[in-house]
Amino acid sequence: MKKYKHKLFFPFILLFCVFSQNILGNTLVFRSSDHPLAIGKNITYFEDKLGRETIASIQHKPFVSPTESNKNLNFGVTSSVYWFKVTIQNQSLQPLFLEIGEPVLDSITIFILRNKQLVKTKYAGIYVPWEKRDVQTNCHLIDLALPTHHTQTYYIRVRNTLPLLLPASVGSAQAFLEDSHSKDLLQGMYLGVMLIMAFYNLIIWFSTQEKPYIYYVLYTLSLGLFFAFNKGFAQEYLWPGNLDFNRYTSVFITAVIGGGLLFTDSFLEARKYLPQYSKVILYCFLLIIVASLGVNWAQIGAWTTNLIHLEAIIAVIYIVFLAIYISWKGSKPARFFLIAWGFLLVGAIIFTMQLSGLVASNSFTKNCFQIGSILEVTLLSFALAYRINLYRQEKERLQTELITQLQEKEQIRKRIARDLHDDLGSTLSSISMLSQLADRFFEKDPERVYGIIKRIKDSSLRVQDHLSDIVWAARHIDEEFSKTVVKMREFAIEMLEPKNVNCHFYTEDQPPSSRLPNQ
């Protein structure tokens, strides 16, 4: 019976060994070096609110395990120092490395203990000179100095002004190299597309001088630099020897906010749809951004970083509602704009959910914010081209109307010249001849001169009426309909009454301010 019981429990023991192949008590046992092993579930942590704990005192503090909702070890923006603890046993045949996949961490200190004795201390973070890193990569790759068949405990002290995350993995150098190869390729493609979009639209701006293009370039470059810094490439390639540049990281996100607001205001023509408010709102946003950036640089506290993040959220909400409103007003470019920003928002939401542990953490969810941003800037580039085409069509329409008006004015000018020559010219010639007759008979026949002067007066009045008609005809486009009706009635009565023709003039009712069409 006892033998039977042992046989009954054997499968359960085997299953336990299979599913706990890397965990032995509180010790993480690393056996395979083929792939990096995420160790977030095996790390415990302690919050040092005052930042005064030392490696001697921290060993007596109660470390806690991460909750299921915080398995990615995301603690947000905090002024606290966090300590992390993990014990690792190396059963593989290669040296092990610890990768902290968050490049933007201010200070990382790794204390290596063997048999509760401190044997080595290592330093990492964005303020550690590039040449002093264990491995010069964009992420923090640290040699664990763990020989085969040995066990060591690691205390990791982390402080950060930006959101504090600790995505940690353990593996061999070869495994990390193979894992990062495809990631670096994708990041390079992303940054390349952002640069191409920026420089392409910069060239267009030089030829068109349209403000939306230069604001688009500012926004795109800021977005690309933000992700270049966030992924660790800026420190690696742009300023590897200038660590002080890392102190001004908030300039990237504020540049993204400012560039996005300026581009939105210009592209959507906000001042056309909100003439009394858009300019004030834009300047208030920019003023607050500059002020919060200065406060953040003064390193007054971690709350300043949260303030900038809050401003980013409010700016995004404002941009979306502004685009919705202008699209509702009938702007077609605003619809393209909404679709583009929709991709960015979806990517940002999925990325945030990944950080919060609400969705699985994989290559897609980790980079979906960048995927959304690259789709956004691509669609915005098409939207800019569509908007410029609309402007060109409108410009061509206005030019056509202007040419038509010039042609009409030329026809009017020719008609006036013809009327002046045919009608007024003959009348003025008649007046000249009558004047000469009056001069000849002034002393000989005064009564005849009186009749001649009366004819001259009648001709002069007729010339005056004809000039008035010509001037009125030249201005008929701008004439109100009611005044035109009066003029037509006067002309009809003047022509028909002397011939004893009864005239009844009728028109349909028209608004008093209605005007004649251009044709």
Steps between C-alpha positions, in 0.01 A plus 500: 500500500785746584672424170171575320474836676854589398417415139182709522688811610782461252318671206414797722864531605605485135249772402620720783858465381401585143301813589755620757809434290642848563389561859634334810354653813585872483788431263475542126681207338628578151569186296461596133689778325307481171260783576491786755276425799274775634536508877236759596291244688800386702612843619390647830519870577505757780408868478757727664296821525781708647781343297719445809531122507840337449593150393554412867161624619298389201568132569280520808205667324183312399503458123168427329412314182342690209126469457351341191401846369857627545700206375686736262627697804360836392496752787428815300659835578622490860751675722564177693797273455409138425706200602463169317620161615553177307705183564633318194666161461697441181460145371592593142841478340536869413541824696170671571400861442218708641319723251289788628294583193413856602782717361387821670584438866698760690685285752542122528724341762542120512631344820622140455490284813632147542422325828360834625837667442538790259745396227451769233311818419408608147354824367276574205256766383499793261759687707758222480755582224451292189847348509452382860199280427551124515358470149453807281140459387197727509351296786679426827675163464688408817738210555366309803847354577328171580713187437340171403344304790510805728221694668501872569255757631462834327366823647419761236451861608317720244412868495335682209336834425298356212259206551686224683476164321722194541450251215773253598628189321788257555687317226827451321668771293430303182130466587466874557689577180265281296197643679601865452600458135144508364397768753779733393408447135139603566609802704735605221220471246274711720755778547585488129137548398462791743810670359385447142158647578656800672753584227255435216249745645781745581585509129133561419494784754795668326303500174154590639578700818180357651508507881341155554803338336759654732284418804464145371879474470539628858244252629645203310860568603395548863308173495795317345747647752267412786497133402872505416569614856236273651655196332856598593627580150546872561748436784678242286534693174419870554675590826680195645757717676271782617306365796364843592269484199312220677386747766279678250294205384173682562579730207411218259147441624432874530627549144261227385209674679592846369564379145174304500300803618659737246448253216140434602416870526653575159385189313138515619483880458367526855492880489254483212256284696571633851623856437449618858642203690753291306783755513455558875484125572811430292708772668383392846604142426842607375554730799410224748726252318799735513437580868468133601813417301694763695367368829593146397855606411528662840446145641243621753338158528365192325156663481631726221535196273143401583398857417654475153327165445169656608554785255560244225171325580306829505664610174403171330139535620488860372646400162248217456198711593622787282536263203154353566344848514669623183417175321136548605518847344574333167880503472622199300867532613378477860361153427840380378651657810257311728581166338874561539469595865273201555787265416728680744242488779430129448874427511543710815207327673630150421850599613363636828293185555814295443685700763211450740491126438150508349622347174786261427846651470646404162682662208178650363362646823842634602540685170138577410545864605771533236289311249213741565730802471651389170153438355396841630786699344457310172127578483566860605743532211226383261257737672741788439520409132119482482470838671748660261307356204183657637681831530627472144151423371360795693781722370434388143128568545570849632741564213235388251245731660751785494574442131126491429450827687789661313352384172162643598660828598686507168172449316343779704793726422466429129126560513551829684756606243260408218212686664717803562613498140165427332245676715676756712749584228229595252309697764809692604575573132148632466548721805824632351330588171206667678743703708668629183158596355407680819824694484437596136142625554556644848466865385301459173212277616468472886173304481663234282790485745254437785362195317852373434591534869187303594607219265849508656340469845289202392802329347702560817225345713487205262878456532468510878228231493705282270805529726284408798375193312854397408620535860200304624560222246864476610394452862200270448674201664513674835151654463224385733204348320255760631709785355524318170121472483465877558749567222318270261166663579639850442653392168177340380289802591750738339493302175127427475309794648613755234347264241171473694560135585350390833757310709427268796816367664479188722772300684494204734559571866871486591683562827605866517869414532512237224752565225525415134703191405846545351393369160 
